[in-house]
Amino acid sequence: MASGWAQDGAVQEQIDATVDSAVEHAKRRLPKGESLTHCEECDAPIPERRRQAIPGVHLCIHCQSELEKSDKGAALYNRSGSKDSQLR
């Protein structure tokens, strides 16, 4: 039995919403289309094996690593609403 403002299952619903949000974010970031031969950021050649392994790749390994570092903390929590609004 829940106490306070939260209804039964509210915490699990918040966890599920956070996971669903992260999955959708990851799906949107997947490369699409034809792989480039050169990085769109730095114009370095993208190795053939990388283009075969990741269809639709547009960045070299270095630029992809930098992009992932800058996005590291972006999806650690559900940004669709505050905790209080989701638990009421």
Contacts in CASP RR format, 6 or more apart in sequence:
PFRMAT RR
TARGET T0000
AUTHOR 0000-0000-0000
METHOD contacts of the structure
MODEL  1
MASGWAQDGAVQEQIDATVDSAVEHAKRRLPKGESLTHCEECDAPIPERR
RQAIPGVHLCIHCQSELEKSDKGAALYNRSGSKDSQLR
1 8 0 8 1.000
2 8 0 8 1.000
2 9 0 8 1.000
2 10 0 8 1.000
5 84 0 8 1.000
5 87 0 8 1.000
5 88 0 8 1.000
6 87 0 8 1.000
6 88 0 8 1.000
7 87 0 8 1.000
7 88 0 8 1.000
10 86 0 8 1.000
10 87 0 8 1.000
11 87 0 8 1.000
13 86 0 8 1.000
14 78 0 8 1.000
14 83 0 8 1.000
14 86 0 8 1.000
14 87 0 8 1.000
17 78 0 8 1.000
17 80 0 8 1.000
17 86 0 8 1.000
18 77 0 8 1.000
18 78 0 8 1.000
21 75 0 8 1.000
21 78 0 8 1.000
21 79 0 8 1.000
21 80 0 8 1.000
22 75 0 8 1.000
25 75 0 8 1.000
31 54 0 8 1.000
31 55 0 8 1.000
31 56 0 8 1.000
31 57 0 8 1.000
31 58 0 8 1.000
32 56 0 8 1.000
33 55 0 8 1.000
33 56 0 8 1.000
34 56 0 8 1.000
35 46 0 8 1.000
35 51 0 8 1.000
35 54 0 8 1.000
35 55 0 8 1.000
35 56 0 8 1.000
35 57 0 8 1.000
35 58 0 8 1.000
36 46 0 8 1.000
36 51 0 8 1.000
36 56 0 8 1.000
36 57 0 8 1.000
36 58 0 8 1.000
37 45 0 8 1.000
37 46 0 8 1.000
37 51 0 8 1.000
38 44 0 8 1.000
38 45 0 8 1.000
38 46 0 8 1.000
39 45 0 8 1.000
39 46 0 8 1.000
39 58 0 8 1.000
39 59 0 8 1.000
39 60 0 8 1.000
39 63 0 8 1.000
40 58 0 8 1.000
40 59 0 8 1.000
41 59 0 8 1.000
41 60 0 8 1.000
41 63 0 8 1.000
42 60 0 8 1.000
42 62 0 8 1.000
42 63 0 8 1.000
44 60 0 8 1.000
44 62 0 8 1.000
44 63 0 8 1.000
45 60 0 8 1.000
46 57 0 8 1.000
46 59 0 8 1.000
46 60 0 8 1.000
50 57 0 8 1.000
50 60 0 8 1.000
50 61 0 8 1.000
51 57 0 8 1.000
57 64 0 8 1.000
59 67 0 8 1.000
78 86 0 8 1.000
80 86 0 8 1.000
END
